[in-house]
Amino acid sequence: MEVRENETRRSNVRFNGNDIALAAKMLDALTNTIDIIYYLMDRGDERSFVVMLVSAENIDVKAVLEQEKRDTDILFEIVDVIPVYAVICQDTKIDGGYHFAERLLRHMKADEADDIYCTELEVRTTTHNIKYVIFKVLETFIQSKVDGRSGEVVFKSLN
């Protein structure tokens, strides 16, 4: 299929139909949990958290995540064309989230997984709209796929 000229002019990520469906599923799955974490952050019980999106082929991603995550991490299976998993890592800063993602990638590579995509978004404040947080991590995930960054941890931070 040929790319139309007007589709090549955009410098930002363009969501296709599957991406929008995934965004809707993510909103349904993650919104209430992030709202609770925001409440805990406002109370002073939480400092920051990380939202991770990960997908891979030829491996049971859910089993790997369940094995590697902490008891305080919250796992969500978001069914799509290729299953995508979201993990909310409570009380986690940039270094802890990055090391967790690196450990996951090492495990998946050792098990010969293909097309591994992993993005993380650190959230340090409750000033961001919850939908914005979800869309930002998804946008980062989509951009990592467009850029062919398989096997890398793509990490962003919201201040």
Secondary structure, 3 states (H helix, E strand, C coil): CCCCHHHCCCCCCCCCHHHHHHHHHHHHHHHHHHHHHHHHHHHCCCCCEEEEEEEEECCCHHHHHHHHCCCCCEEEEECCCCCEEEEEECCCCHHHHHHHHHHHHHHHHHCCCEEEEEEEEEECCCCCCHHHHHHHHHHHHHHHHHCCCCCCEEEEEEC
